[in-house]
Amino acid sequence: MNRWFIEPFRKFAAAGGRRCLVKDAHCDFTHGVSDEFKTPRAVPRTPNVSAFMAMLGLPPMRLSPLLPSSVENSEGFQFSGKESSPPLNEGEVSQFQTHHRKKEKSQRSVDSTFLHFPSLSRHFPSNFRSAILNAQRQYATCAEVQKPSQESESELDGEFENEEAAPNDAVFFAPKINSFGHSFRDYDVESARQKTVEELYRLNHINQTYDFVKRMREEYGKLDKTEMSIWECCELLNEVVDESDPDLDEPQIQHLLQSAEAIRKDYPNEDWLHLTALIHDLGKVLLLPIFGGLPQWAVVGDTYPLGCAFDKSIVHHKYFKHNIDHDNPAYNTKYGIYSHGCGLDNVVISWGHDDYMYMVAKENGTTLPSAGLFIIRYHSFYPMHREGAYRHLMNKEDLENLKWLSVFNNYDLYSKSKVLVDVEKVKPYYQSLIRKYFPSKLKW
């Protein structure tokens, strides 16, 4: 078959985002396509299935996770693409597998078209449907890949340039690098920015203790700082600088709107998700004097449980050795003070903007679904939703809501761009959502 094949999760991942030859890549995940119709969970962790579908000449399939109340299958996902999308037959799958075996021993072709892919350092669910969903969030269609080999080099730009040329139904474009020229969430690269980030985490890991979080929850649970609307808080957030973020150098409201607009494009009917994206970081106002002017380490950065052992996947884990909870026998085991499947609602998470905004939303009577509140409360809990840690503490409802958090995280992380959103243009739409899901004034 005269097809172009890309295997993105072995050689591209191994290259860490460096240039890779298309012809040198092979289709390692083709057996997973056939397994989809038999044993979906046997499929490897493939983040670029949508690109593969495009290269096969098939219409792009869009998937949406179901809300917990409507889950009807074990995977928790449903197809929402065109029903006319032709399935792969057994003959095609067999040919793909044969091609894969031949390509395993093929040598690099020096005249191949070049492509740039971001470092595949993130974790993806191991089932095929979730892989497609993550792929659609993370990559654009591969129309360029399907073109015949050209003499000149062709590259996919990691930034959000030439967006006007993108088709209206194009999937979300994930930038290759952040605004500082590094891979996303790269905490190891040497730079002045990274030194600031590491110092923040050092203070965070020393000072975030079980007792500290209890005190913060009691103090800020009073909601006696001020009263204002959601949109007023969005505007106030422009005064905030998040020193924990190695990727962002634009105003906070731009990050919120970029995330919300990207989700709105791909999930037009999930207006609660658009609003959730808009407000998920509003808790960062804790940094401002009117809210107590908390230090950065008490407001931003990745979150994690207190009252049990600190998982090794937590960023800059080495600094926990100076935390007084580290040597507390009651807190330094896998379960600590918790039990299996106790649910995250019963787990004390490090204090920050996530938990504060969750309290504000819940106590002011928001009508957002539970998945929206889950996203707000745990979007910075990267050890859980990115690294797979602490799953032993989650209950069934947590696992259902995690599906939506996984969707959201792609936009939260990869929508950070130099292309600014016209605030005044989109403001009426988001104000209508605020009126739908929140009272006009909230206690903060």
JOTA-V135355 format. One record per residue. RES is the residue in one small letter. PHI is phi in whole degrees, -180 to 180 (999 if undefined). OMEGA is omega in whole degrees, -180 to 180 (none if undefined). D_FIRST is the distance of its C-alpha to the first C-alpha in Angstrom with 2 decimals. Layout:
BEGIN
res: (RES & RES)
phi: (PHI & PHI)
omega: (OMEGA & OMEGA)
d_first: (D_FIRST & D_FIRST)
END
This chain:
BEGIN
res: (m & n & r & w & f & i & e & p & f & r & k & f & a & a & a & g & g & r & r & c & l & v & k & d & a & h & c & d & f & t & h & g & v & s & d & e & f & k & t & p & r & a & v & p & r & t & p & n & v & s & a & f & m & a & m & l & g & l & p & p & m & r & l & s & p & l & l & p & s & s & v & e & n & s & e & g & f & q & f & s & g & k & e & s & s & p & p & l & n & e & g & e & v & s & q & f & q & t & h & h & r & k & k & e & k & s & q & r & s & v & d & s & t & f & l & h & f & p & s & l & s & r & h & f & p & s & n & f & r & s & a & i & l & n & a & q & r & q & y & a & t & c & a & e & v & q & k & p & s & q & e & s & e & s & e & l & d & g & e & f & e & n & e & e & a & a & p & n & d & a & v & f & f & a & p & k & i & n & s & f & g & h & s & f & r & d & y & d & v & e & s & a & r & q & k & t & v & e & e & l & y & r & l & n & h & i & n & q & t & y & d & f & v & k & r & m & r & e & e & y & g & k & l & d & k & t & e & m & s & i & w & e & c & c & e & l & l & n & e & v & v & d & e & s & d & p & d & l & d & e & p & q & i & q & h & l & l & q & s & a & e & a & i & r & k & d & y & p & n & e & d & w & l & h & l & t & a & l & i & h & d & l & g & k & v & l & l & l & p & i & f & g & g & l & p & q & w & a & v & v & g & d & t & y & p & l & g & c & a & f & d & k & s & i & v & h & h & k & y & f & k & h & n & i & d & h & d & n & p & a & y & n & t & k & y & g & i & y & s & h & g & c & g & l & d & n & v & v & i & s & w & g & h & d & d & y & m & y & m & v & a & k & e & n & g & t & t & l & p & s & a & g & l & f & i & i & r & y & h & s & f & y & p & m & h & r & e & g & a & y & r & h & l & m & n & k & e & d & l & e & n & l & k & w & l & s & v & f & n & n & y & d & l & y & s & k & s & k & v & l & v & d & v & e & k & v & k & p & y & y & q & s & l & i & r & k & y & f & p & s & k & l & k & w)
phi: (999 & -84 & -121 & -94 & -123 & -129 & -114 & -86 & -102 & -112 & -73 & -68 & -66 & -64 & -79 & 63 & 94 & -77 & -61 & -136 & -83 & -63 & -66 & -77 & -79 & -128 & -97 & -68 & -98 & -64 & -64 & -68 & -65 & -70 & -65 & -55 & -84 & -124 & -128 & -53 & -74 & -84 & -76 & -68 & -79 & -110 & -90 & -127 & -67 & -63 & -63 & -62 & -61 & -63 & -70 & -81 & 82 & -91 & -60 & -63 & -99 & -102 & -123 & -133 & -69 & -84 & -65 & -52 & -70 & -120 & -67 & -124 & -139 & -66 & -84 & 78 & -133 & -134 & -79 & -127 & -88 & -69 & -69 & -78 & -59 & -71 & -78 & -74 & -92 & -62 & -64 & -64 & -59 & -63 & -65 & -64 & -65 & -64 & -61 & -58 & -65 & -70 & -75 & -57 & -104 & -73 & -97 & -66 & -98 & -74 & -101 & -73 & -70 & -95 & -137 & -106 & -127 & -69 & -62 & -91 & -95 & -89 & -97 & -125 & -60 & -88 & -99 & -62 & -65 & -65 & -64 & -62 & -58 & -65 & -63 & -65 & -73 & -94 & -130 & -84 & -64 & -104 & -59 & -66 & -68 & -77 & -70 & -60 & -61 & -111 & -70 & -87 & -75 & -126 & -128 & -93 & -74 & -79 & -94 & -98 & -82 & 57 & -67 & -63 & -81 & -72 & -65 & -62 & -100 & -66 & -78 & -62 & -88 & -92 & -66 & -78 & -133 & -84 & -71 & -102 & 84 & -118 & -64 & -64 & 51 & -92 & -95 & -108 & -62 & -81 & -164 & -63 & -60 & -67 & -66 & -65 & -62 & -65 & -64 & -60 & -69 & -62 & -67 & -61 & -72 & -80 & -98 & -79 & -122 & -57 & -67 & -62 & -64 & -58 & -66 & -66 & -63 & -68 & -67 & -85 & -70 & -71 & 51 & -118 & -82 & -169 & -129 & -165 & -83 & -62 & -66 & -60 & -69 & -58 & -69 & -66 & -67 & -63 & -85 & -99 & -119 & -96 & -77 & -87 & -92 & -79 & -111 & -115 & -133 & -102 & -55 & -58 & -64 & -68 & -62 & -61 & -71 & -63 & -63 & -64 & -69 & -65 & -67 & -58 & -67 & -90 & -129 & -62 & -93 & -101 & -64 & -64 & -74 & -61 & -68 & -58 & -63 & -65 & -103 & -61 & -106 & -63 & -64 & -68 & -64 & -57 & -75 & -84 & -55 & -63 & -105 & 107 & 55 & -65 & -68 & -55 & -65 & -99 & -128 & -119 & 100 & -63 & -107 & -165 & -73 & -111 & 98 & -150 & -63 & -78 & -69 & -64 & -76 & -67 & -56 & 53 & -57 & -57 & -80 & -67 & -64 & -98 & -86 & -64 & -73 & -59 & -102 & -82 & -56 & -74 & -111 & -103 & -111 & -54 & -94 & 57 & -90 & -106 & -130 & -61 & 68 & -68 & 95 & -66 & -60 & -100 & -107 & -82 & -102 & -51 & -76 & -180 & -68 & -61 & -66 & -66 & -66 & -61 & -64 & -60 & -64 & -67 & -71 & -94 & 76 & -61 & -105 & -60 & -67 & -60 & -64 & -66 & -66 & -64 & -62 & -59 & -77 & -125 & -67 & -94 & -83 & -62 & -57 & -83 & -88 & -106 & -98 & 79 & -80 & 64 & -65 & -67 & -95 & -84 & -106 & -62 & -64 & -59 & -66 & -67 & -69 & -62 & -61 & -73 & -64 & -64 & -63 & -60 & -61 & -60 & -78 & -62 & -86 & -100 & -90 & -68 & -144 & -81 & -80 & -84 & -86 & -74 & -59 & -65 & -70 & -95 & -54 & -58 & -63 & -72 & -66 & -67 & -70 & -60 & -64 & -72 & -111 & -139 & -69 & -65 & -125 & -121 & -87 & -122)
omega: (179 & -179 & 169 & -179 & 176 & 172 & -169 & -169 & 174 & -174 & 178 & 178 & -180 & -180 & 177 & 177 & 178 & -179 & 177 & -180 & -180 & -178 & 180 & -179 & 178 & -169 & -175 & -173 & -176 & 179 & 178 & 179 & 180 & -180 & -180 & -177 & -177 & -178 & -175 & -175 & -180 & -175 & 180 & -178 & -175 & -177 & -173 & -178 & -179 & 177 & 179 & 179 & 180 & -179 & 176 & -179 & -180 & 176 & -180 & 178 & 177 & 180 & 178 & 176 & 180 & 172 & -177 & -176 & -176 & 180 & -178 & 178 & -173 & -177 & 179 & -180 & 177 & 176 & 177 & 179 & -179 & -179 & -178 & -180 & -176 & 179 & 173 & 176 & -175 & -180 & 179 & 179 & -180 & 179 & 179 & -180 & 178 & 179 & 179 & -178 & 179 & -175 & -178 & -176 & -178 & -179 & -179 & 178 & -172 & -178 & -177 & 174 & 179 & 175 & 172 & 173 & 178 & 178 & -177 & -176 & -176 & -179 & 179 & 177 & -174 & 178 & -171 & -176 & 177 & 179 & 178 & -179 & 179 & 179 & -179 & 176 & -168 & -176 & 173 & 174 & -175 & 180 & -179 & -178 & -177 & 179 & 177 & 180 & 180 & -180 & -179 & 179 & 177 & -177 & 172 & -179 & -179 & -180 & -177 & -179 & 176 & 180 & -179 & -177 & -178 & 178 & -177 & -177 & -180 & 178 & -176 & 178 & 177 & 178 & -177 & -177 & 178 & -174 & 177 & 177 & -179 & 174 & -179 & 180 & 176 & -175 & -175 & -178 & -178 & 176 & 178 & 179 & -178 & 178 & 176 & 179 & -178 & 178 & 177 & -179 & 177 & 179 & 179 & -175 & 177 & -170 & 179 & 180 & 179 & -179 & 179 & -179 & 178 & 180 & -180 & 179 & 180 & -178 & -175 & 175 & 178 & -179 & -176 & -177 & -179 & 173 & 177 & -180 & 177 & -178 & 176 & 178 & 177 & -180 & 179 & -177 & 178 & 179 & -174 & 173 & 180 & -177 & -179 & -173 & 180 & -174 & -165 & 173 & 177 & 177 & -177 & -178 & 177 & 177 & -180 & -178 & 177 & 178 & -177 & -178 & 177 & 178 & 180 & -180 & -176 & 179 & -174 & -176 & -178 & -175 & 178 & 179 & 176 & -178 & 178 & 178 & -179 & -171 & -169 & -178 & -176 & 179 & 179 & 175 & 175 & 180 & -175 & -177 & -177 & 180 & 178 & 178 & -180 & 177 & -178 & -176 & 180 & -176 & -173 & -179 & 179 & 179 & -175 & -178 & 168 & -180 & 175 & -175 & 177 & -178 & -177 & -177 & -179 & -178 & -180 & -177 & -174 & -176 & 178 & -179 & 178 & 179 & -176 & 178 & -176 & -177 & 178 & -177 & -179 & -174 & -170 & 173 & -177 & -178 & -179 & -179 & -176 & 179 & -177 & 177 & -176 & 180 & -177 & 176 & -178 & -180 & 177 & -179 & -180 & -173 & 178 & -175 & 179 & -175 & -180 & -179 & 175 & 180 & 180 & -178 & -176 & -177 & 177 & 172 & 177 & 176 & 174 & 178 & -177 & 179 & 177 & 178 & 178 & 179 & -180 & -173 & -172 & -177 & 176 & -180 & -177 & 178 & -180 & -171 & 176 & -175 & 179 & 179 & 174 & 178 & -179 & 179 & -175 & 175 & -175 & -180 & 177 & -177 & 176 & -179 & 179 & 178 & 179 & 178 & 178 & 175 & -177 & -173 & 178 & -180 & 180 & -176 & -168 & -179 & 180 & -170 & 174 & 179 & -174 & 178 & 176 & -173 & -177 & -179 & -176 & -176 & -180 & -179 & -177 & 174 & 178 & 178 & 178 & 179 & -178 & -171 & -177 & 171 & -177 & 178 & -180 & 172 & -177 & none)
d_first: (0.00 & 3.81 & 5.64 & 9.09 & 10.53 & 14.28 & 16.54 & 19.83 & 22.33 & 22.54 & 22.32 & 23.30 & 26.10 & 27.18 & 27.40 & 29.64 & 28.25 & 28.14 & 25.48 & 22.18 & 19.25 & 16.03 & 14.00 & 16.43 & 15.77 & 13.66 & 13.05 & 16.23 & 16.90 & 14.03 & 16.52 & 18.87 & 16.99 & 17.61 & 21.06 & 21.92 & 22.56 & 24.71 & 26.34 & 25.76 & 28.06 & 25.99 & 23.34 & 23.61 & 25.15 & 22.25 & 23.56 & 20.46 & 18.79 & 19.39 & 17.43 & 14.44 & 15.00 & 15.26 & 11.98 & 10.38 & 12.52 & 15.11 & 18.79 & 20.49 & 22.46 & 25.99 & 28.02 & 31.73 & 33.85 & 36.58 & 40.21 & 41.89 & 43.88 & 40.89 & 38.60 & 37.49 & 34.82 & 34.76 & 32.28 & 34.36 & 31.54 & 30.56 & 27.73 & 29.09 & 26.03 & 25.26 & 25.34 & 22.79 & 19.99 & 17.52 & 17.11 & 14.11 & 14.45 & 14.69 & 11.72 & 9.33 & 11.57 & 11.50 & 7.81 & 8.51 & 11.65 & 10.48 & 8.45 & 11.75 & 13.91 & 12.48 & 12.82 & 16.31 & 17.82 & 16.16 & 18.76 & 19.31 & 18.20 & 21.31 & 19.94 & 17.72 & 18.62 & 21.25 & 21.84 & 24.93 & 24.92 & 28.20 & 29.42 & 28.28 & 31.74 & 32.13 & 31.94 & 29.65 & 30.12 & 28.20 & 26.97 & 23.71 & 25.50 & 27.75 & 24.91 & 23.37 & 26.88 & 27.50 & 24.19 & 25.14 & 28.50 & 27.40 & 24.54 & 23.84 & 20.74 & 18.02 & 17.84 & 18.49 & 15.63 & 13.14 & 14.88 & 13.84 & 15.64 & 19.31 & 22.11 & 24.27 & 24.09 & 23.14 & 24.65 & 25.15 & 28.91 & 30.45 & 33.26 & 33.61 & 33.70 & 32.53 & 32.66 & 33.70 & 30.28 & 28.65 & 27.93 & 30.51 & 28.20 & 26.63 & 26.87 & 29.35 & 28.81 & 29.89 & 31.68 & 30.81 & 34.44 & 37.79 & 40.52 & 41.90 & 38.76 & 37.98 & 35.50 & 36.64 & 39.36 & 39.61 & 43.11 & 43.12 & 42.72 & 46.07 & 47.55 & 50.73 & 48.86 & 47.64 & 51.17 & 52.46 & 49.84 & 50.69 & 54.39 & 53.86 & 52.09 & 54.82 & 57.45 & 55.38 & 54.93 & 58.62 & 60.07 & 57.86 & 59.74 & 60.20 & 63.68 & 62.61 & 60.00 & 62.59 & 64.98 & 62.44 & 61.45 & 65.13 & 65.96 & 63.11 & 63.06 & 66.28 & 64.37 & 67.51 & 66.24 & 65.86 & 64.74 & 62.11 & 59.13 & 55.48 & 54.94 & 58.02 & 56.56 & 53.26 & 55.33 & 57.40 & 54.34 & 53.99 & 56.84 & 54.90 & 53.07 & 50.86 & 51.28 & 48.92 & 45.80 & 44.12 & 41.75 & 44.05 & 46.49 & 46.66 & 49.31 & 48.83 & 48.79 & 45.78 & 43.82 & 44.89 & 43.91 & 40.58 & 39.66 & 41.05 & 39.41 & 35.94 & 36.37 & 37.91 & 34.86 & 32.45 & 35.05 & 37.23 & 38.95 & 40.00 & 43.03 & 44.59 & 41.69 & 42.23 & 45.89 & 45.25 & 43.21 & 46.07 & 48.79 & 47.19 & 48.83 & 52.17 & 53.90 & 53.81 & 57.00 & 58.70 & 58.78 & 61.16 & 64.96 & 65.51 & 63.39 & 65.08 & 63.18 & 61.41 & 59.93 & 56.21 & 55.75 & 57.12 & 54.87 & 51.41 & 48.86 & 46.89 & 48.84 & 49.33 & 51.67 & 55.28 & 57.20 & 54.64 & 53.01 & 51.08 & 47.45 & 46.07 & 43.21 & 45.74 & 45.61 & 48.31 & 49.38 & 51.80 & 54.41 & 54.98 & 57.28 & 59.88 & 59.59 & 62.59 & 60.41 & 58.50 & 61.44 & 62.50 & 62.07 & 61.53 & 58.58 & 56.78 & 55.03 & 51.64 & 53.23 & 56.45 & 58.48 & 55.64 & 54.26 & 50.86 & 49.28 & 52.31 & 50.28 & 49.96 & 52.81 & 55.08 & 53.82 & 55.55 & 52.99 & 53.99 & 55.72 & 54.08 & 52.97 & 50.64 & 53.45 & 55.89 & 53.76 & 53.02 & 56.78 & 57.49 & 54.97 & 56.05 & 59.78 & 59.72 & 58.23 & 54.70 & 52.77 & 49.38 & 47.50 & 47.62 & 44.10 & 45.37 & 48.34 & 46.18 & 44.04 & 47.22 & 48.82 & 46.00 & 43.60 & 45.08 & 44.86 & 41.85 & 42.63 & 42.03 & 39.11 & 37.23 & 38.23 & 38.78 & 42.42 & 45.32 & 43.26 & 46.00 & 48.36 & 46.26 & 46.90 & 44.76 & 45.50 & 44.56 & 41.15 & 40.55 & 41.65 & 39.54 & 36.43 & 37.82 & 38.98 & 35.47 & 34.30 & 37.29 & 36.99 & 33.76 & 35.72 & 38.92 & 37.36 & 34.72 & 36.38 & 39.00 & 38.72 & 40.77 & 40.07 & 43.22 & 43.64 & 46.35 & 48.73 & 50.96 & 48.11 & 46.76 & 50.16 & 51.13 & 48.04 & 48.62 & 52.32 & 51.65 & 49.65 & 52.47 & 54.97 & 52.84 & 52.50 & 55.54 & 59.24 & 60.40 & 62.03 & 61.13 & 63.22 & 61.82)
END
